[in-house]
Amino acid sequence: MSTMVTDEQIQQLAATAKPFSVALLSWTPERHMDGADATELEHQRRLVSLRADGVIAILCPVVSETLAGVLIMTVSPEAARVVMDDDPCVQAGMMTCEVYSAASFPGDALPA
């Protein structure tokens, strides 16, 4: 660590925290079932649409045989669960989804 942070800076940042939800999508053995490519395309279309609508703040596909993606969502965990239960890959059994309550700091972003 090269940047030193004071206790006061930590407290100031913590005071700005806002609630978010984190959704973890995991592949199941059904990932390669018949019709999987078309289902995955609809899943991708839906997630990009939810991102455009502001429901997903950060959409992070993961290149892995187990973890499919990480979503930072702007809705409550309960609402995130409802949204993700309607996902085509989740409904087809190709993915499972775990949703967690989280906090982050407005303005945080991935580097360009």
Secondary structure, DSSP 8 states (H G I E B T S, - for coil): --S---HHHHHHHHTT-EEEEEEEEEE-GGGGSTTHHHHHHHHHHHHHHHHHTTSEEEEEE--SSSEEEEEEESS-HHHHHHHHHT-HHHHTTSEEEEEEEEEE-TT-----
